[in-house]
Amino acid sequence: MRVRALVVAFGLAAVLGGACSSDDSTVTSPADAEIADAPHNDADIAFAQGMIPHHQQAVEMAQLATDRGEDERVLDLAARIEAAQAPEIEEMSGWLEAWGEDVPSGGAHGGEHGGGDTGSGMMTTEEMASLESAAGADFDRMFLEMMIGHHDGAIEMADTQAVEGEFPDAVELAQRIMTTQQSEIEEMQAVLADLA
């Protein structure tokens, strides 16, 4: 009984001590320390800093489908894209924070994060505005065409990371992006052909 009481007391002390901390910025979790200590290079940093805004724009595009899309296959795909990429944004942001590097801010609506770089597949502000103003079957076709290009850009970025990166988690994420998004491209191409 006394042992259980001591365990509870220590547990409460730990919780209260954490809650009373006045400077959360100095608190480093074991996971953060592990990330910071793991080997990483400039390619890993560039991958995370480039892929975060890329994912942010994909999530924004997927969210537009909710009240603009018509085809159930498009709506399902958009929901899966958002569900997969939003957590990946958080994961990559955590790496950059642990490394003491800049985390790209929100606002992926176009040019702010290299939206003019067609090599990355990012949509321009004008393209995003066109997608936002579309609805129904027109939206579905435009969404699929844009997202195929967007995924192509992500695969290109991920391929570079898989070859040049050093941080194991980033290399693994890059490989997962290539596999998942290539499969989604094939799925989108099939739906697009069906809608033509």
DRENDO-1510 file (C-alpha; in Angstrom, 1 decimal, always signed):
<recs>
REC; n; res; u; v; w
REC; 1; MET; +0.0; +0.0; +0.0 .
REC; 2; ARG; +2.8; +2.3; +1.0 .
REC; 3; VAL; +4.6; +1.6; -2.3 .
REC; 4; ARG; +1.5; +2.4; -4.3 .
REC; 5; ALA; +1.1; +5.7; -2.4 .
REC; 6; LEU; +4.7; +6.6; -3.2 .
REC; 7; VAL; +4.2; +5.8; -6.9 .
REC; 8; VAL; +1.0; +8.0; -7.0 .
REC; 9; ALA; +2.8; +10.8; -5.1 .
REC; 10; PHE; +5.7; +10.8; -7.5 .
REC; 11; GLY; +3.4; +10.7; -10.4 .
REC; 12; LEU; +1.4; +13.7; -9.2 .
REC; 13; ALA; +4.6; +15.6; -8.5 .
REC; 14; ALA; +5.8; +14.9; -12.0 .
REC; 15; VAL; +2.5; +16.1; -13.5 .
REC; 16; LEU; +2.3; +19.2; -11.3 .
REC; 17; GLY; +5.9; +20.0; -11.9 .
REC; 18; GLY; +5.4; +19.9; -15.6 .
REC; 19; ALA; +2.2; +21.9; -15.4 .
REC; 20; CYS; +3.9; +24.6; -13.3 .
REC; 21; SER; +6.9; +25.0; -15.6 .
REC; 22; SER; +7.1; +28.7; -16.6 .
REC; 23; ASP; +9.3; +28.2; -19.6 .
REC; 24; ASP; +8.1; +25.4; -21.9 .
REC; 25; SER; +10.6; +26.4; -24.6 .
REC; 26; THR; +13.4; +24.8; -22.6 .
REC; 27; VAL; +11.6; +21.5; -22.2 .
REC; 28; THR; +12.9; +18.9; -24.6 .
REC; 29; SER; +11.1; +15.6; -24.9 .
REC; 30; PRO; +13.1; +12.4; -25.3 .
REC; 31; ALA; +11.8; +12.1; -28.9 .
REC; 32; ASP; +13.0; +15.7; -29.7 .
REC; 33; ALA; +16.4; +14.9; -28.3 .
REC; 34; GLU; +16.6; +11.7; -30.2 .
REC; 35; ILE; +15.8; +13.5; -33.5 .
REC; 36; ALA; +18.3; +16.3; -32.7 .
REC; 37; ASP; +21.1; +13.8; -32.0 .
REC; 38; ALA; +20.3; +11.6; -35.1 .
REC; 39; PRO; +22.5; +12.2; -38.2 .
REC; 40; HIS; +20.9; +14.6; -40.7 .
REC; 41; ASN; +22.2; +16.7; -43.5 .
REC; 42; ASP; +21.2; +19.7; -45.7 .
REC; 43; ALA; +19.1; +17.5; -48.0 .
REC; 44; ASP; +17.0; +16.4; -45.0 .
REC; 45; ILE; +16.4; +20.1; -44.0 .
REC; 46; ALA; +15.6; +21.1; -47.6 .
REC; 47; PHE; +13.2; +18.2; -48.0 .
REC; 48; ALA; +11.2; +19.1; -44.9 .
REC; 49; GLN; +11.2; +22.8; -45.6 .
REC; 50; GLY; +10.1; +22.1; -49.2 .
REC; 51; MET; +7.6; +19.4; -48.5 .
REC; 52; ILE; +5.7; +21.1; -45.7 .
REC; 53; PRO; +4.3; +23.9; -47.9 .
REC; 54; HIS; +3.8; +21.4; -50.7 .
REC; 55; HIS; +1.7; +19.2; -48.4 .
REC; 56; GLN; -0.1; +22.3; -47.0 .
REC; 57; GLN; -1.2; +23.2; -50.5 .
REC; 58; ALA; -2.4; +19.6; -51.2 .
REC; 59; VAL; -4.4; +19.7; -48.0 .
REC; 60; GLU; -5.9; +23.0; -49.0 .
REC; 61; MET; -6.9; +21.6; -52.4 .
REC; 62; ALA; -8.4; +18.5; -50.7 .
REC; 63; GLN; -10.4; +20.6; -48.4 .
REC; 64; LEU; -11.9; +22.5; -51.3 .
REC; 65; ALA; -13.3; +19.2; -52.6 .
REC; 66; THR; -15.6; +18.9; -49.6 .
REC; 67; ASP; -18.2; +21.4; -50.8 .
REC; 68; ARG; -17.2; +21.7; -54.5 .
REC; 69; GLY; -16.6; +18.1; -55.7 .
REC; 70; GLU; -19.3; +15.9; -57.1 .
REC; 71; ASP; -17.8; +12.5; -57.9 .
REC; 72; GLU; -17.6; +10.2; -54.8 .
REC; 73; ARG; -14.3; +8.9; -56.0 .
REC; 74; VAL; -12.8; +12.4; -55.9 .
REC; 75; LEU; -14.3; +13.1; -52.5 .
REC; 76; ASP; -12.9; +9.9; -51.1 .
REC; 77; LEU; -9.4; +10.6; -52.6 .
REC; 78; ALA; -9.4; +14.1; -51.2 .
REC; 79; ALA; -10.3; +12.9; -47.8 .
REC; 80; ARG; -7.5; +10.3; -47.9 .
REC; 81; ILE; -5.0; +12.9; -49.1 .
REC; 82; GLU; -5.9; +15.2; -46.2 .
REC; 83; ALA; -5.8; +12.4; -43.7 .
REC; 84; ALA; -2.3; +11.3; -44.8 .
REC; 85; GLN; -0.6; +14.6; -45.4 .
REC; 86; ALA; -1.7; +16.7; -42.4 .
REC; 87; PRO; +0.1; +14.4; -39.9 .
REC; 88; GLU; +3.1; +14.3; -42.2 .
REC; 89; ILE; +3.2; +18.1; -42.0 .
REC; 90; GLU; +3.3; +17.8; -38.2 .
REC; 91; GLU; +6.0; +15.2; -38.3 .
REC; 92; MET; +8.3; +17.2; -40.6 .
REC; 93; SER; +7.7; +20.4; -38.5 .
REC; 94; GLY; +8.8; +18.5; -35.5 .
REC; 95; TRP; +12.1; +17.5; -37.2 .
REC; 96; LEU; +12.9; +21.1; -38.1 .
REC; 97; GLU; +12.1; +22.3; -34.6 .
REC; 98; ALA; +14.3; +19.7; -33.1 .
REC; 99; TRP; +17.1; +20.7; -35.5 .
REC; 100; GLY; +16.7; +24.4; -34.7 .
REC; 101; GLU; +15.7; +25.1; -38.3 .
REC; 102; ASP; +13.0; +27.4; -39.7 .
REC; 103; VAL; +9.6; +25.8; -40.1 .
REC; 104; PRO; +7.6; +27.2; -43.1 .
REC; 105; SER; +4.5; +29.1; -42.0 .
REC; 106; GLY; +1.0; +28.4; -43.2 .
REC; 107; GLY; -0.5; +30.0; -46.3 .
REC; 108; ALA; +0.1; +27.5; -49.1 .
REC; 109; HIS; -2.3; +29.2; -51.4 .
REC; 110; GLY; +0.3; +29.9; -54.1 .
REC; 111; GLY; +3.6; +31.6; -54.6 .
REC; 112; GLU; +4.6; +32.2; -51.0 .
REC; 113; HIS; +6.6; +28.9; -50.8 .
REC; 114; GLY; +7.9; +28.6; -54.3 .
REC; 115; GLY; +4.5; +28.2; -56.0 .
REC; 116; GLY; +5.9; +29.4; -59.2 .
REC; 117; ASP; +8.4; +26.5; -59.3 .
REC; 118; THR; +6.7; +24.2; -61.8 .
REC; 119; GLY; +9.3; +21.5; -61.0 .
REC; 120; SER; +7.7; +21.0; -57.6 .
REC; 121; GLY; +4.2; +20.7; -58.9 .
REC; 122; MET; +3.0; +23.6; -56.8 .
REC; 123; MET; -0.1; +25.5; -58.1 .
REC; 124; THR; +0.1; +29.2; -58.7 .
REC; 125; THR; -2.2; +31.7; -56.9 .
REC; 126; GLU; -4.2; +31.9; -60.1 .
REC; 127; GLU; -4.5; +28.2; -60.5 .
REC; 128; MET; -5.7; +27.9; -56.9 .
REC; 129; ALA; -8.2; +30.7; -57.5 .
REC; 130; SER; -9.6; +28.8; -60.5 .
REC; 131; LEU; -10.0; +25.6; -58.6 .
REC; 132; GLU; -11.7; +27.5; -55.8 .
REC; 133; SER; -14.2; +29.0; -58.2 .
REC; 134; ALA; -15.0; +25.7; -59.9 .
REC; 135; ALA; -17.8; +23.3; -58.8 .
REC; 136; GLY; -19.3; +19.9; -59.7 .
REC; 137; ALA; -17.8; +18.0; -62.6 .
REC; 138; ASP; -15.6; +20.9; -63.6 .
REC; 139; PHE; -14.1; +20.9; -60.2 .
REC; 140; ASP; -13.6; +17.2; -60.3 .
REC; 141; ARG; -11.7; +17.3; -63.5 .
REC; 142; MET; -9.6; +20.3; -62.5 .
REC; 143; PHE; -8.8; +18.8; -59.1 .
REC; 144; LEU; -7.6; +15.6; -60.7 .
REC; 145; GLU; -5.5; +17.3; -63.3 .
REC; 146; MET; -3.9; +19.6; -60.8 .
REC; 147; MET; -3.3; +17.0; -58.1 .
REC; 148; ILE; -1.7; +14.6; -60.6 .
REC; 149; GLY; +0.9; +17.4; -61.4 .
REC; 150; HIS; +1.2; +18.2; -57.7 .
REC; 151; HIS; +1.9; +14.5; -56.9 .
REC; 152; ASP; +4.4; +14.3; -59.7 .
REC; 153; GLY; +6.3; +17.2; -58.0 .
REC; 154; ALA; +6.2; +15.5; -54.6 .
REC; 155; ILE; +7.5; +12.3; -56.1 .
REC; 156; GLU; +10.4; +14.2; -57.7 .
REC; 157; MET; +11.2; +15.9; -54.3 .
REC; 158; ALA; +10.9; +12.6; -52.5 .
REC; 159; ASP; +13.2; +10.8; -55.0 .
REC; 160; THR; +15.9; +13.4; -54.4 .
REC; 161; GLN; +15.5; +12.9; -50.6 .
REC; 162; ALA; +15.7; +9.2; -50.9 .
REC; 163; VAL; +19.0; +9.4; -52.7 .
REC; 164; GLU; +20.6; +12.4; -50.9 .
REC; 165; GLY; +19.1; +12.4; -47.4 .
REC; 166; GLU; +20.7; +11.0; -44.2 .
REC; 167; PHE; +18.0; +11.2; -41.5 .
REC; 168; PRO; +16.4; +7.7; -41.5 .
REC; 169; ASP; +12.8; +8.9; -40.8 .
REC; 170; ALA; +13.0; +11.5; -43.6 .
REC; 171; VAL; +14.3; +8.9; -46.0 .
REC; 172; GLU; +11.5; +6.5; -45.0 .
REC; 173; LEU; +8.9; +9.2; -45.4 .
REC; 174; ALA; +10.2; +10.0; -48.9 .
REC; 175; GLN; +9.9; +6.4; -49.9 .
REC; 176; ARG; +6.4; +6.2; -48.5 .
REC; 177; ILE; +5.4; +9.4; -50.4 .
REC; 178; MET; +6.8; +7.9; -53.7 .
REC; 179; THR; +4.8; +4.7; -53.2 .
REC; 180; THR; +1.6; +6.2; -52.0 .
REC; 181; GLN; +1.4; +9.1; -54.4 .
REC; 182; GLN; +2.3; +7.1; -57.5 .
REC; 183; SER; -0.6; +4.8; -56.6 .
REC; 184; GLU; -2.8; +7.8; -56.2 .
REC; 185; ILE; -1.7; +9.2; -59.6 .
REC; 186; GLU; -2.7; +5.9; -61.3 .
REC; 187; GLU; -6.1; +6.1; -59.5 .
REC; 188; MET; -6.6; +9.7; -60.5 .
REC; 189; GLN; -5.7; +9.0; -64.1 .
REC; 190; ALA; -8.3; +6.2; -64.2 .
REC; 191; VAL; -11.0; +8.4; -62.7 .
REC; 192; LEU; -10.1; +11.3; -65.1 .
REC; 193; ALA; -10.3; +9.0; -68.1 .
REC; 194; ASP; -13.8; +7.9; -66.9 .
REC; 195; LEU; -14.9; +11.5; -66.5 .
REC; 196; ALA; -13.7; +12.5; -70.0 .
</recs>
